[in-house]
Protein backbone atom coordinates (compact mmCIF):
# COMPACT_ATOMS: atom_id res chain seq x y z
CA UNK A 1 0.00 0.00 0.00
CA UNK A 2 1.29 3.46 -0.91
CA UNK A 3 1.98 5.68 2.13
CA UNK A 4 0.78 9.32 2.40
CA UNK A 5 4.42 10.47 2.18
CA UNK A 6 4.98 8.55 -1.05
CA UNK A 7 1.73 9.90 -2.48
CA UNK A 8 2.79 13.46 -1.71
CA UNK A 9 5.92 13.04 -3.84
CA UNK A 10 4.03 11.80 -6.90
CA UNK A 11 3.46 13.94 -9.95
CA UNK A 12 -0.12 14.51 -11.08
CA UNK A 13 0.35 11.99 -13.89
CA UNK A 14 1.79 9.37 -11.54
CA UNK A 15 -1.03 9.94 -9.06
CA UNK A 16 -3.66 9.67 -11.80
CA UNK A 17 -2.07 6.46 -13.11
CA UNK A 18 -2.16 4.97 -9.62
CA UNK A 19 -5.81 5.94 -9.23
CA UNK A 20 -6.80 4.49 -12.59
CA UNK A 21 -5.07 1.19 -11.82
CA UNK A 22 -6.08 0.96 -8.17
CA UNK A 23 -8.04 -2.21 -7.33
CA UNK A 24 -10.69 -0.31 -5.37
CA UNK A 25 -11.12 2.22 -8.19
CA UNK A 26 -11.86 -0.67 -10.56
CA UNK A 27 -14.35 -2.07 -8.06
CA UNK A 28 -15.94 1.32 -7.56
CA UNK A 29 -16.37 1.86 -11.31
CA UNK A 30 -17.76 -1.64 -11.79
CA UNK A 31 -20.29 -1.10 -9.01
CA UNK A 32 -21.43 2.31 -10.29
CA UNK A 33 -24.31 0.91 -12.42
CA UNK A 34 -25.44 -1.10 -9.38
CA UNK A 35 -25.55 2.03 -7.23
CA UNK A 36 -27.51 3.87 -9.92
CA UNK A 37 -29.98 0.98 -10.29
CA UNK A 38 -30.34 0.76 -6.50
CA UNK A 39 -31.18 4.47 -6.25
CA UNK A 40 -33.73 4.13 -9.07
CA UNK A 41 -35.29 1.19 -7.24
CA UNK A 42 -35.45 3.15 -3.97
CA UNK A 43 -37.12 6.07 -5.76
CA UNK A 44 -39.77 3.83 -7.27
CA UNK A 45 -40.23 2.05 -3.96
CA UNK A 46 -40.77 5.36 -2.14
CA UNK A 47 -43.28 6.59 -4.71
CA UNK A 48 -45.32 3.38 -4.65
CA UNK A 49 -45.36 3.06 -0.86
CA UNK A 50 -46.38 6.69 -0.50
CA UNK A 51 -49.46 6.07 -2.66
CA UNK A 52 -50.31 2.83 -0.84
CA UNK A 53 -49.94 4.60 2.50
CA UNK A 54 -52.28 7.36 1.35
CA UNK A 55 -54.94 4.88 0.30
CA UNK A 56 -54.54 3.10 3.61
CA UNK A 57 -56.31 6.05 5.23
CA UNK A 58 -60.04 5.15 4.99
CA UNK A 59 -61.03 8.82 4.98
CA UNK A 60 -58.76 9.51 2.00
CA UNK A 61 -59.98 6.42 0.15
CA UNK A 62 -63.66 7.20 0.72
CA UNK A 63 -63.22 10.81 -0.39
CA UNK A 64 -61.41 9.61 -3.50
CA UNK A 65 -64.22 7.20 -4.36
CA UNK A 66 -66.76 10.03 -4.38
CA UNK A 67 -65.43 10.86 -7.84
CA UNK A 68 -64.97 7.85 -10.14
CA UNK A 69 -62.62 9.73 -12.44
CA UNK A 70 -60.29 10.71 -9.59
CA UNK A 71 -60.41 7.21 -8.13
CA UNK A 72 -59.58 5.62 -11.49
CA UNK A 73 -56.74 8.07 -12.03
CA UNK A 74 -55.27 7.26 -8.62
CA UNK A 75 -55.33 3.52 -9.32
CA UNK A 76 -53.82 4.14 -12.74
CA UNK A 77 -50.97 5.98 -11.01
CA UNK A 78 -50.54 3.04 -8.63
CA UNK A 79 -50.37 0.69 -11.63
CA UNK A 80 -47.68 2.88 -13.18
CA UNK A 81 -45.75 2.96 -9.92
CA UNK A 82 -46.05 -0.81 -9.51
CA UNK A 83 -44.80 -1.29 -13.07
CA UNK A 84 -41.79 0.95 -12.36
CA UNK A 85 -41.14 -0.83 -9.06
CA UNK A 86 -41.06 -4.38 -10.43
CA UNK A 87 -39.16 -3.30 -13.54
CA UNK A 88 -36.48 -1.51 -11.54
CA UNK A 89 -36.25 -4.48 -9.19
CA UNK A 90 -35.08 -6.66 -12.08
CA UNK A 91 -32.84 -3.94 -13.51
CA UNK A 92 -31.10 -3.95 -10.14
CA UNK A 93 -30.86 -7.75 -10.19
CA UNK A 94 -29.30 -7.79 -13.67
CA UNK A 95 -26.84 -4.97 -12.98
CA UNK A 96 -25.73 -6.72 -9.79
CA UNK A 97 -25.27 -10.04 -11.58
CA UNK A 98 -23.15 -8.34 -14.24
CA UNK A 99 -20.95 -6.60 -11.67
CA UNK A 100 -20.57 -9.76 -9.62
CA UNK A 101 -19.44 -11.74 -12.66
CA UNK A 102 -16.84 -9.12 -13.52
CA UNK A 103 -15.45 -8.95 -9.99
CA UNK A 104 -15.91 -12.40 -8.45
CA UNK A 105 -16.55 -14.97 -11.20
CA UNK A 106 -13.62 -17.13 -10.07
CA UNK A 107 -13.27 -15.88 -6.49
CA UNK A 108 -14.08 -17.79 -3.33
CA UNK A 109 -16.55 -15.04 -2.43
CA UNK A 110 -18.74 -16.11 -5.38
CA UNK A 111 -20.04 -19.11 -3.42
CA UNK A 112 -20.81 -16.99 -0.36
CA UNK A 113 -22.61 -14.50 -2.57
CA UNK A 114 -24.70 -17.18 -4.30
CA UNK A 115 -25.77 -18.71 -0.99
CA UNK A 116 -26.85 -15.31 0.26
CA UNK A 117 -28.85 -14.68 -2.91
CA UNK A 118 -30.59 -18.05 -2.62
CA UNK A 119 -31.47 -17.55 1.04
CA UNK A 120 -32.70 -13.98 0.51
CA UNK A 121 -34.40 -14.09 -2.88
CA UNK A 122 -35.41 -17.74 -3.11
CA UNK A 123 -38.31 -16.99 -0.76
CA UNK A 124 -41.91 -16.81 -2.09
CA UNK A 125 -42.35 -13.02 -1.89
CA UNK A 126 -39.14 -12.13 -3.79
CA UNK A 127 -39.90 -14.77 -6.40
CA UNK A 128 -43.40 -13.34 -6.83
CA UNK A 129 -42.18 -9.75 -7.24
CA UNK A 130 -39.46 -10.73 -9.69
CA UNK A 131 -41.83 -12.93 -11.71
CA UNK A 132 -44.42 -10.14 -11.67
CA UNK A 133 -41.99 -8.10 -13.78
CA UNK A 134 -42.04 -10.85 -16.43
CA UNK A 135 -45.84 -11.07 -16.21
CA UNK A 136 -46.08 -7.30 -16.68
CA UNK A 137 -43.69 -7.40 -19.63
CA UNK A 138 -44.98 -10.46 -21.46
CA UNK A 139 -48.63 -10.85 -20.45
CA UNK A 140 -50.45 -7.83 -19.04
CA UNK A 141 -50.39 -5.14 -16.39
CA UNK A 142 -51.73 -6.58 -13.12
CA UNK A 143 -55.27 -5.50 -12.24
CA UNK A 144 -55.23 -3.32 -9.13
CA UNK A 145 -58.24 -2.02 -7.27
CA UNK A 146 -58.99 -0.33 -3.97
CA UNK A 147 -61.46 -1.27 -1.31
CA UNK A 148 -62.49 -0.28 2.20
CA UNK A 149 -63.70 -3.03 4.51
CA UNK A 150 -64.78 -3.43 8.10
CA UNK A 151 -62.51 -5.40 10.39
CA UNK A 152 -63.93 -7.75 13.00
CA UNK A 153 -64.23 -7.68 16.02
CA UNK A 154 -63.24 -3.99 16.29
CA UNK A 155 -65.55 -2.98 13.44
CA UNK A 156 -63.05 -0.40 12.25
CA UNK A 157 -62.55 0.61 8.64
CA UNK A 158 -59.50 -0.54 6.67
CA UNK A 159 -58.57 0.57 3.16
CA UNK A 160 -55.98 -0.97 0.89
CA UNK A 161 -54.97 -1.47 -2.71
CA UNK A 162 -55.21 -5.06 -3.88
CA UNK A 163 -54.03 -7.13 -6.83
CA UNK A 164 -56.44 -9.50 -8.53
CA UNK A 165 -55.19 -13.06 -7.97
CA UNK A 166 -57.37 -15.24 -10.27
CA UNK A 167 -56.04 -13.43 -13.35
CA UNK A 168 -52.44 -13.89 -12.20
CA UNK A 169 -52.99 -17.60 -11.55
CA UNK A 170 -53.84 -18.18 -15.20
CA UNK A 171 -50.27 -17.48 -16.28
CA UNK A 172 -48.05 -20.55 -16.61
CA UNK A 173 -44.74 -18.68 -16.31
CA UNK A 174 -44.54 -18.41 -12.52
CA UNK A 175 -41.59 -20.00 -10.74
CA UNK A 176 -42.50 -22.77 -8.31
CA UNK A 177 -42.14 -20.55 -5.21
CA UNK A 178 -44.19 -17.72 -6.75
CA UNK A 179 -46.90 -20.12 -7.95
CA UNK A 180 -47.20 -21.70 -4.51
CA UNK A 181 -47.38 -18.22 -2.98
CA UNK A 182 -50.26 -17.23 -5.26
CA UNK A 183 -52.22 -20.44 -4.76
CA UNK A 184 -51.69 -20.30 -0.99
CA UNK A 185 -53.68 -17.06 -0.82
CA UNK A 186 -57.11 -17.80 0.60
CA UNK A 187 -58.77 -14.71 -0.84
CA UNK A 188 -59.15 -13.67 -4.47
CA UNK A 189 -57.08 -10.58 -3.87
CA UNK A 190 -53.64 -9.78 -2.47
CA UNK A 191 -53.01 -6.61 -0.44
CA UNK A 192 -50.15 -4.86 -2.21
CA UNK A 193 -48.53 -2.84 0.56
CA UNK A 194 -47.31 -5.74 2.79
CA UNK A 195 -45.79 -7.47 -0.26
CA UNK A 196 -43.92 -4.36 -1.36
CA UNK A 197 -42.70 -3.67 2.17
CA UNK A 198 -41.47 -7.25 2.61
CA UNK A 199 -39.56 -7.31 -0.68
CA UNK A 200 -38.10 -3.83 -0.16
CA UNK A 201 -36.82 -4.80 3.27
CA UNK A 202 -35.06 -7.87 1.84
CA UNK A 203 -33.46 -5.81 -0.92
CA UNK A 204 -32.15 -3.18 1.47
CA UNK A 205 -30.79 -5.82 3.84
CA UNK A 206 -29.06 -7.66 0.98
CA UNK A 207 -27.29 -4.58 -0.39
CA UNK A 208 -26.26 -3.47 3.08
CA UNK A 209 -24.63 -6.91 3.48
CA UNK A 210 -23.06 -6.84 0.02
CA UNK A 211 -21.53 -3.41 0.55
CA UNK A 212 -20.19 -4.38 3.97
CA UNK A 213 -18.63 -7.61 2.69
CA UNK A 214 -16.96 -5.78 -0.18
CA UNK A 215 -15.37 -3.34 2.27
CA UNK A 216 -14.17 -6.27 4.39
CA UNK A 217 -12.78 -8.21 1.44
CA UNK A 218 -10.94 -5.23 -0.02
CA UNK A 219 -10.22 -3.24 3.13
CA UNK A 220 -6.60 -2.39 2.30
CA UNK A 221 -7.44 -1.52 -1.31
CA UNK A 222 -10.22 0.84 -0.27
CA UNK A 223 -7.97 2.53 2.30
CA UNK A 224 -5.37 3.15 -0.39
CA UNK A 225 -8.05 4.36 -2.80
CA UNK A 226 -9.31 6.88 -0.26
CA UNK A 227 -5.77 8.21 0.28
CA UNK A 228 -5.20 8.54 -3.47
CA UNK A 229 -8.60 10.11 -4.05
CA UNK A 230 -8.15 12.62 -1.23
CA UNK A 231 -4.71 13.55 -2.59
CA UNK A 232 -6.16 14.04 -6.07
CA UNK A 233 -8.99 16.20 -4.73
CA UNK A 234 -6.51 18.13 -2.57
CA UNK A 235 -4.57 19.16 -5.65
CA UNK A 236 -7.62 20.95 -6.99
CA UNK A 237 -8.56 18.44 -9.66
CA UNK A 238 -12.03 17.75 -8.30
CA UNK A 239 -13.53 14.29 -7.59
CA UNK A 240 -11.62 11.31 -9.01
CA UNK A 241 -13.98 9.67 -11.50
N, C-alpha and C positions, 0 to 999 in steps of 0.2 A: 504494500500500500504506500502511495506517495505521501510524504509528510508535508505539513503546511510550509515548512522552510524550503523544501524542494520546489513546491508549487510556486512560491513567491519568486523564485529565480527563473522560472520558465518565461519564454517569450509568449506573446499572444498566440502565435501559430502553434507553438508546442503545446500550450494549454488547450487550445481548440482541438488539436489532434488527440490529446489524451481524453478529452470529453467525448469526442466522437467514437472513440474505440473503447470507452469504459463499459464494463459488463453491465452495470446498473443503468447506464444511459440506453443501451440496447434493450434492456428489459422495459425501461420506462416508455420508450418509443413503441415497442411491441404491444404494450398494454394500453396505449392511448385510445385505440378504437373501443376497447372494453370499457374504459372510463366514460367515454362519450355515450356509448350504448346504455350504460348503467344510469347515467344522468337523464337520458331520454326516458328510460323505463320509470325512474322515480317521478319525473314530471307527469307522465301519463297516469301513474298510480295515484298521485296526489289529486289530479283532476277528477278521476273516476270516483275515488273515495269521498271527495268533497260533495259530489252530486248525490251519492248514495246516502251520505250522512244527512244532507238536506231533506231528502225524501223520507228519511227515518223519523222525521218530526211529523206526527199525524196532522197537526194544524197546518203545516206547510203543504202536505200532500192533499188534504181536503180542499184547501183554498185553490190549489192548482187544478184539481178535478172539476172545479166550478166552470172552467172554460176548457172545452175539449181540445181546442186548437193549441192552447198553452200546454196542456197536459201531454198531447202528442209530441209537441216540439221538445219538451223536456226529455221524454223517453227516447226520442230520436238522438238527442245529444248524448244520453247515456249509452245508446248503441254505438255511436261514434267513439266515445271514450273507451268503451269495452273493446272495440276493434283495435284502437291504438294501443291499448294495454296488452292484449294478447299478442299482437304483432311485435311490439317492442320487446316482449318477454323472449320471443324466439330470436329476434335480432341479437339480443344480449347473449343468448345461449350460443349462437353461431360465432359471434365475435370472440367469445371466451374459448370455444373449442379451437378456433384458428390460432389464437395467441398461445394456448397451451401446447398445441402441436409444435409450434415454432420454438418454444422455450424448453419443453420438457418431454419431447417425444421419446427419447431414449434415456431419460433420467429416472432415478429411483423414485423421485417424487411423483411420477406419473401414476404409479399404482395407488399411492395415498390419495391423490386427487380423484382418481376414478372411484375409489371406495366411498369417498365423501359425496361425490355426485350421486352415486347409486342410493346411498342412505338418505340423502336430502330430497332428491327429485324423483326417486322411484316410488314415492308415496302416491296414493290415489289423487289427492288434490293437485299436486304439481303436474301429474300426467294428464289430468282433465284440462287444466289451463293450457298446457302446451299443445294438446290435441285440439283444443277449441280454436287455436290459431289456424290449424289445417282445415277444420270444418268451415271456418269463416272464409278461408281463401278458396277452397275447392267446392263447397256445397252451398252455403247460404249464411247470411248474418243471423245470429241467434235471435229468437223472438223474446223480447223483454217486455214486461208489463209491471205496473205498480198496483198495489192493493193495500187497503187498511183493514185490519181484522181485530176482533176482540179476543183478548187472551183470558183464559180461565185458569184459576178461580178469581183472579183480581179484577176481571172485567175491565181491563184497561185497553186503550187503543194502541195498535202497533202497525206501523207502515213500513213497507220495504219494496224494493225492486226485485223481481223474480225473473228467472229464465225458464222458458217452457221446456220440460224434460221429454215428453213423448216425441216431439219432433227430433230432438237430439238422438234419441235412442234408435231412430230409423237408420242412422248412418252406420255403415259397416267398417269404418276406418279407425274406430277407437282402439287404443292399446288396451291390453287386458285389464290393467289397473283402473284406467279411466272408465271402461265399460262396466266393471263391477261397481265402481263408485256411482255411476248413473243409475244402474238397476237396483242398487241398495237404497235409493231414495224412496221413502214410502209415499210421498206426495207427488203430484204431477208437476210440481214447480220446485225450483231451487233458489233460495234466497242468495242474492249475488254478493252482498257485502261480506259475510263471513268467509266466503271462498276467496275473495280478493285479499282480504286481510291475512288469511292463513298463508296464501302463496307469497304475498309480499314479505311477510315475516321470514319465511324460509330463504327467499332470495337475499334479503339484507344480511341474514346470519351467515349465509354461504360466502358472500363477498367480503364480509368482515374477516372470516376465517382465511380466505384465500389471500387477502392482502397481508394479514399478519404472518402467514406461513412464508410468503415471499420475502418479507423483511427478515425473518429468521434464517431462511436458507441463504440469503445473499447479504447478510448483515455487514460484512466488511466491504463489499462492493458498494453498497448504498452509502456507507460512511464516506468512502473515498469520493463517490459521486457528489455528495453534498459539499465536500471541501472544494472540489473542482468547480462546481456550479457557483458556489459563493465567491470564489476567487474571480471567476469570469464576470459575475455580476458586479463585483467590487471594482473592476477595471472600467466600468461604465459601458459595457457592451449590451446590457439588458439581459433578460432571462435566456438561459441556454436551452435552445430548442432544436 
